[in-house]
Amino acid sequence: MRNWLIYPLTIADQQQHIEHSEQLLHTVQPDDPATLYWSLAQPAGLVLGFSQKESIINPAALTAGSFPIYHRRAGGTAVLVGSTLLSLDVVLPVDHPLQLPDLVESYRWFGEAWVSALAQLGVQSRTVTPAEAHAQRALRKEPATRAYETLMNRACYGSLSPYEVVVGQRKVVGFDMIRRRTGSLLQAGVLLQWDSQTLAHLLGHTPEEQELLQKGLPDRAVGLDSLLGRVITCDEVINAFERVIISDERQRLVIDPLSSF
């Protein structure tokens, strides 16, 4: 395995994070080390998936304009960013051994690494099987469950994708990916806290939808603070994950001195 280039945790406007990650993917060259870019968004905001429109947001919340809205190029659905979510972008050059032809299987190593990292923190988790994720997606086509599952799916953490990390049935780490001719950008969001109430307000268009989201979203995801019974720091999570990926003695750690861009 080749070296890892690791950027220290960067706190900035979410749009800066989006642009920086895309620049890393655009400029990566064959034989470059894989890059880890850790980030927190400040101020808090809502990031929409590539295919989502702003009409998914509660019109009153959108009109108020107090919550910044961002758009990412990866798929998936809405994610609340801010102090409650630690993000990790992994850039793999096109010839990297972790970039597989199969898009779904390309997430497997990522999910397994996160399971190992969370175990170091005292959280016993597992990865979602492709069959399990497919079964949940199928519920969005069933007449009896279509409306509810489609509503939950407005939020990324309201549904499951292959190899994401869950405790029981509740998601802790969510994934998405961008793939270009230069390589891949794998993105993980780790729930330090699960602010389901804010999401219910932003994504529920009617009082009935907001009530369903307020009741349903806590069953779909959970924050590390709830699992551990304490506030967990970004450094704890970062150190655990980095210990996992450099545990093989063939890997060497490269620290990038830049803390901003």
Secondary structure, DSSP 8 states (H G I E B T S, - for coil): ---EEEEEEEEE-HHHHHHHHHHHHHH--TT--EEEEEEEESS-EEEE-TT--GGGS-HHHHHH--S-EEE-SS-S-BEEESTTEEEEEEEEETT-TT--SSTTGGGHHHHHHHHHHHHHTT---EE--HHHHHHHHHHTTSTTTHHHHHHHTTBGGGS--TT-EEETTEEEEEEEEEEETTEEEEEEEEESS--HHHHHHHH-SSHHHHHHHHHHHHHHB--HHHHHTS---HHHHHHHHHHHHT-STT--EEE---S--
